[in-house]
């Protein structure tokens, strides 16, 4: 899908009741009147500058430290930096930074494909479908039963690896996240076979260039043992950090199936969880701790989300829509508790056996 599809996810495509449609329209009017949909070029100039400087500084430090086991600290620093670059790509794709499509796509491919080896076209399509139908088991790719299962319905129908892992998935969740970095790279490459991905040749060339330079630099500066160790630490911590950013957002919140699809406002609010915290939480999670507001208004600049939260929370109370907010540790606890409950049928043997 193209970027406009991602951005227009900020408007309800279909609702069941005119009144429910009006609920979102009234909220959008309040948000717009408060100026919270306005661009924040100064903020993004500073943020892109800081993240870009950290990215360059990390690789300069890698070269300067050279053949030393201290390089593993650089690997950890670059893991955090790669995740921050991914968060920048996220905001760019949502048209929070540039209004026009062309600069948005150029920046997205530069920071995603070339910068961190994450396929922009693949991620954009996947993320668009997630925003349109969050936590819908048939429509949201983020809750598809791939390695983990997200509902007891999925658990009962699982086969192979998800069925094996599902029994103890709550205990395996964080260890498995250390493979998420590699999974993101592989998924971007595999998506190049999909003709629906636009500019596949360009995206493939940028990804290939990233991997060639990344691995070339590692093995040019470090001996094989340290190069492999750097790669393992860097990719594991990158995946773990990325998973810790996105896990609190929807995991353990209600899921939908079939035609169970409420109006846009309720679809976004009921399936999302906000995470309380201060400036450090905002920076660490890239503003996605305001997940409810982000899902309601995907093109809203990140620094405006915390201001929108007051309006959205009060409005949800006004119209009787549950608004869920918790601390960071509690959000992980809720997600893990949900994963454990989902695996109950597998632990009880309440599933058909494989043929």
N, C-alpha and C positions, 0 to 999 in steps of 0.2 A: 504494500500500500504506500501511498505517497504521504508526505508530511501533512497536507491539508486534511487528510482523513484523521490523522492523529489529533490535529488541533480542533477540528469540528466535533471531536468526541466531548468537547466541553458543552455541547448543546444536546438536549434530549432528542433522540431520533424517533422514538415511539413511546407513548405512554398509554395506559389503559383508561385513565380518567382525566377529564378536562381539568378538574380541580387539582389533581396532582401535578399536571403540567403547569398550572398557575402557581403552585407552590415554588417551583424552581424559578419561574419568571420573576416572581416577587423578590426572591433572594438575590437573583442576578442584578435586579434593579438597585437593591440596597448596596451591593458590592460595587457596582459601577458608579453609583452616586458618591461613594466614599473614595473614588479614584484608585481603587486597588487593582484594576486591570491595566493601569498605565504602565508604560515601559520604564525600566530602571537601567539605562545605559551606563551610568556611573558605577553602579554596583557591579555589573557584569564586566566592565573594563578592569576594575580592581581585582575581581575574583579570577578572571581568566589570566590576568597578569601574575597573580600569586601562584596559582596552580601551575601555570606554564613555567614559572621560575623554579618552583620546587621540582618539577619534572627534569628540567635541565640540570639543576644543582645535584640531583640524585645521580645522574649519569656521570657528571664531572667528578663527584666524590668516588664513584665506582672506579673510574680510571685512575684517580690519584691514590686510592687505597691499594689497588692492584692485587698482587698475589699474597693475600693475607686472609685468615679466617675472619677478620673483622669485616670482611666484605658481606658477611651474612647480615650484619646490621644495616648495611646499605640495601640489601634485598628486602628487609622488613620495611624500610623507609619507602622504597619504590613500590612496594605492595600497596601501602596507604596512598601514595601519589597516583598510582594507576586507578584506584577506586575513585579518587577525587576527579580524575580526568573523565571517568565513566559518568560521574554525576554531572559534570559539565556537558557531556554529550547528551545526557538525558534532557537537560534544560534547553539546549540548542534545538533538539528534535521537537520539543513542544512549542517552538516559536517564542520562547520567552526572551531570547537574545536578539534575533533578527526577525523582522516582519516578513521579509521576502523569502521565497522558497530557495532560490539559487544560493545565496550566501549561507542559508541554513544547511543545505545539503553539502556544500563544500566544507564548511566547518565540521559538520558531523562526520564526514568521511576522513578528514584530516586527523581529528582527535581520536576517532574510533578505530577505523581500519589501520591507518598509518601509525597513530600514536601508541595504541595499546593492543592492537590485534583483535579488536572486537568488531564484527561485521555490522555496519550501520544499517544496511538495508534489511538484513535478517532481523535485527533487534527492533527496528522501527515497526515492521509488520507485526511482530509478536506483541510488542507493547501496545500498539493500536488496538488489537483485538482484546487485550487484557483490559484496557480502559473502557471499551464499549460494553463489556460484560464481565466485570470483576467477580471472581469466585463462582462463575457458572461452569459446572463440570463438563459441559459439552462445548462451550464457546470460549472459555478463558484458557489459553495454553499454559498459564502459570499453575493451574490446578489439574493438568492432565496427569494421569497415573503413569509416570515415566519410571523413575526409580522409587519414589515415595508414593503413597496413596493418601488422599486428602479427605476421604469420607468412608464410612463403613460400607456404603454401596460399592465404592471402588474396591475396597478391600475384599469383599465377597466375590467380585468378578476378576480379581487379579490372578496373574499367572507369572511364572518365571521369577525374575529378580525382584520385582515389587512385592510379590507374595512372600518371598524369603526374607527380605529386609523389613517388610511391614510389621512383622511380629515384634521387632525391637527398634523401630524407626525413631522413636523419641530419644533413645540412647545413642543412636548412630547419627542423628541429625547434624550435630556440629562437626564430628569427624568427616562426614560426607561433604560438608561444605568446603573442605580443603581441596576437593576435586572440582569445585565449581568453576574456578578460573580456567582450567583446561577444558571443561565442558563448554564454556562460553566461546573459547577459541574454535573448538571443533565444530560447534553448531553454526558459527558464522561461515566456516569453510564449506560445510555440508550444504548450506542454503544456496551456495552458488550454482547448484544443479537445478534449482527452482527457477523456471523461466519468469515467474512473477516478480522476482527480484530485479529491479531496474539497474542498469549500468553494471551488470555482472562482471564484465571484463575489467572495468576500472576498479571495482571493489576487490576482485580477486588479485589484481596486480598490487594494490595497496597492502592487502593482507600478506601476500607473498613477500613483498618488500619489507614489511615489518618483521616477519619471522626470520628472514634472511639476515637482516641487520642485527636483530636481537641476539640470535644464536651466534652469529659471526663475532659480535663484540664480546660475548661471554667467553667463547673459546679462544679468542685472540688475546684477551687480557689474563685469563685464569687458566691454570692447568685443569685437566679433565675432572679430577675429583672435586675441586672447588667450584668449577663451572656447573657440574651436576647438582652440587649442594645448593648453590645460589639459585639455580632454576627451581629446585624443589621448594625451597623456603619462600621464594618470591611468589610462585604460582599458588602455593598452598595458602599463604597469608592473604594474597589478593582475593582468592575465592572465599575464604573465611570472612573477610571484611565485607565483601559484596553481599554475601548471604546474611550477615548480621545487619546490614542496612535494610534489606528488603524483607526479611522474615517477620519483623513486627507489624508490617503494614496490613496484611490480610490473613495470615495463617492463624487458624483458630476462630475466625469470624464465620458467620453463616454462609452456607453455599446454596446455590440454586441448581435445579435440573429441569430439563424439558421446557415447558411453556411457563414455568415459574419465573416470571421476569417482571418485577415491579417497575414503577415509573423511574425516570432517570435519577431524581434526587434521592429517593430511597434506595435505589440500586447501588448508588455510590456510598451513601452514608452507612447503611447497615452492614456492608461488607468490609468497611475500612476501620482501622484503629489508629488513633493518634497517640503519640508518645510524649509525655511531659518531660521538660528539662529546660536548661538554660542555654546560653550561647554555645557552650561546648557541644551539647547534644545537637543543636542546629547545624553546627559545622560538621560534626562526625557523621550525621545522617543526611547531610546535604539538603536540609529542609524537608525531607520526606517524612519526618516525624509529624508533620502537619498533613497526613495522608488524606484525611477527609476533605480538607479544603483543596488539596492538589487534585483530587479526583473530580471534585465538583467544577473546578476551574483550572484545567491543565495548562492553559497558556498564561496563567497569572505568574508574574515574576516571583521567584522564591522568597525574597525578603518581605514581600507583601502578605505571605501566607499567615504569619503569626498575627497580623492585624485583622485579617479576614476571619481568623478563628473565633474571635469574640462575637462577631456578627453571626457567623454560622451556628455557633453553639447556642446562642440565645434564640435564634430563629427555629432551630430544631426543637428546643423546649417549647416554643410558642405553638408549633404545629403538632407536637406529640411524637416526634421521631427520635428514637434512642440514639444518643451520641456517645460513643465509647472512647475513653481516654484513660491511659494508665502510664505507669513508669516504665523505663526501659527494661529493667530486670523482670518486672511483672509481665511485660509483653512477651518476653521469651518463655516465661513460665506458662503463660496461657497457650502459646503455640505448641510447646512440648506436651502439655497436658492433652491438648486436642489430638496431637499425633499419636499419643499413647492410647487414647480412647478409640481412635480410628482403627488401630491394630487389634482391638479386642477380638473380633470375629476370627482373625487368623490365629491368635493364641489359643482360642477356644476350639479350633478346628471346625468352626461354623462356616465352612466354604467347600464347594465341590472340589474333588481331587482332580489333578491333571490327568488327562487320558494317557 
